[in-house]
Amino acid sequence: MNFLSSWPKINNKRMKRVGRGQGSGRGNYCCRGMKGQKSRSGGSIKPGFEGGQTVIWKRTPKRGMGVSIKKRLTYYINSKLYENFDETNIKENFNIPHYCKYVRIFNGNKKIIKIR
């Protein structure tokens, strides 16, 4: 019987059965209350909804320009990770996405090469 103590704990709580008659104590309104949006079927409120008030992410000012296009179009290579690194055939040696226009090589000093 000692091995039973090492078993994971089992949830012994019984499920709340609602809507099974007045005698159960959870009939009629089924623990939802009488009226309102939450008592209706499908009456869940989406996260971030503030009752019709403008939501906080629309009220706060947006700052900056986001990620620059040049950063998105740049492919980064650390040449210290590769032995016999050659800059001539970068497109063939590395799987560079078609939308990248620049390759930035890190080898102690930064170097940017334009592919297209």
N, C-alpha and C positions, 0 to 999 in steps of 0.2 A: 504493500500500500504506500510505501515511501515514494515510489516513482510518480504517484499522482500529483505530488506537490510540484514537480518540475514541469507538468503540463501547462499549457497556456490557460489563462483564466477564461471561462466561458460566460458570456453575457446571460445572466439568469432573469433579466427583466422581461416581462411579457409585453407583447406589442399592444398598443392602445387601440382597441377596436371601437370605432365610432360609427354612429348611424345605425345601431342595431336595436332600436326601441327605447322607450322611456325608462324601462326598468333597469337598463344597464347603467344609467347615470350619464351616458354620453350620447343620448339620442337627440332628436329634433335638430338642434343647431350644430351638433357634432364638434364642439369645442371651438367654433369659429366666431361666435358672437352673433348678433342679430342682423345688423346691416353693415354696409360699407363695402369698399372695393375688395378688401381681403376676404370677405365672407363669400364672395361670388366664385363660381367655378371659372378657372382660368384667370383669376384676379391677382396674378402675381405682378409686382411692381419691378420694373427693370432697374438694374443697378445704376445709380447716378441720377435717377428721376427725382425731381424735387417738387412735385405737385403742380407743375405748370410754370413754376418760376424758372427763369433762365439758368441752366445748369452751370456749375462752377467753372468748367473748362471752357465755356463760351464767354464767361464774364471776365476771366483773367486776360490781361494783354499778352499778345504773342510777341516774342522778341527774337531778333536775329533772322538769319536767312536759312537756317537748317544746315544740312550737309552740302558742301559745295559740289558742283558738278565735276570739278577737276578731281576731287577726292574719290568720287564714285567711278570715274573713268581711269583710275590709276591702279596698276597691278604692282604689288610690292614683292621684292626678292631680296633675301639676305644671302649675299654671295659667300659669306663665311661658312654656311652650311654645306656648300657644294665644293668638291675638289675639282680642279681644272675647270673653273667657271669661265665660259667664253661668251662674250657679249654679241658675237656676230649672229648666231642662230638662236636668238631668244624665243622667237615664235614657235620654232620646231621643237625645242627642248622642253619648254614649259607649256602647260595647258592653260593658255591665256584666253579668257572669254572674248568673244567677238566684239563686244562693246567697248573694250578697253583701248584707249588711245595712247596712254603713257605707261612706261615701266619705270619704277623707282628702284634703284639698286642701292643697297646698303653695304658698303665695304670699308667702313671707317669714315669715308667722306660720302656725302649724299650725291647721287648722280641721277638725273632724269633723262630718259631716252624717249623720243617720240617715235611710235611704231608706224602710225599712219600719217 
